[in-house]
Amino acid sequence: MDAIRTRRSIRKYKPAPVPESVLKEVLNAARLAPSADNAQPWKMVVVRDEETKVRLAVASNGQKFIAQASLVLVVCGLPDEAFQTVGGYMSSHVIDATIALDHLTLAAHAQGLGTCWIASFKEDKVREILGIPEDVRVIALTPLGYPDETPEKSPRKNLEELVIFERYQ
Ligand SMILES: Cc1cc2nc3c(=O)[nH]c(=O)nc-3n(C[C@H](O)[C@H](O)[C@H](O)COP(=O)(O)O)c2cc1C
């Protein structure tokens, strides 16, 4: 609960590198995430190369801070490996990749690292930069590095607005 309460989206990073052992720990948090039918239909691309990070920032509609972080993670979903009928109608790859990244962001925060979910990006451009095949979808990116800011907490709806007991209507 402490990590959940105190995590923030970080949009300013120090250049300090993320040690291998710490990176492995946060990637492992993603690995341990649950997934539909335990299919684990996702991959993460770890990008350290400076030029590639800048290109990813440009592909993320010019969100420059992304390239500031020591590394950038690109989370991909594998529709062909996913459970196909969540609720009888949808593939689980977006859900599964999302849970994995959420695990990672919390583990990163617990290690003193910052992240920021990035969903504003051009999939075709990210695909081209990283050589991601057509049958793989780009779900989200995040910078990963040491925070150079301590943002205030942002507001959340009250539980009463979010939770319904017994019947929706
Ligand atoms: C799916 C998703 C997409 C997001 N995309 C972006 C983004 O492209 N750029 C950005 O700066 N923040 C992005 N965010 C961060 C949200 O703005 C942020 O989580 C929200 O304002 C709450 O703030 P907090 O994370 O500090 O609690 C995204 C968050 C989520 C969950």
The ligand as an ORCA input file, in Angstrom:
! r2SCAN-3c Opt
* xyz 0 1
  C      -2.771      4.366    -19.941
  C      -2.050      5.614    -19.493
  C      -1.508      6.456    -20.446
  C      -0.784      7.597    -20.066
  N      -0.150      8.336    -21.031
  C       0.617      9.392    -20.652
  C       1.385     10.105    -21.602
  O       1.402      9.807    -22.799
  N       2.143     11.139    -21.151
  C       2.198     11.499    -19.829
  O       2.925     12.449    -19.487
  N       1.485     10.826    -18.904
  C       0.706      9.777    -19.272
  N       0.020      9.051    -18.321
  C       0.151      9.416    -16.900
  C      -1.150      9.975    -16.325
  O      -1.315     11.297    -16.748
  C      -1.071      9.878    -14.788
  O      -0.985      8.520    -14.404
  C      -2.277     10.493    -14.092
  O      -2.356     11.877    -14.356
  C      -2.220     10.308    -12.578
  O      -1.021     10.832    -12.040
  P      -0.018      9.894    -11.221
  O       0.420      8.777    -12.116
  O       1.127     10.779    -10.811
  O      -0.769      9.367    -10.030
  C      -0.691      7.924    -18.694
  C      -1.253      7.059    -17.743
  C      -1.900      5.923    -18.126
  C      -2.435      4.974    -17.081
*
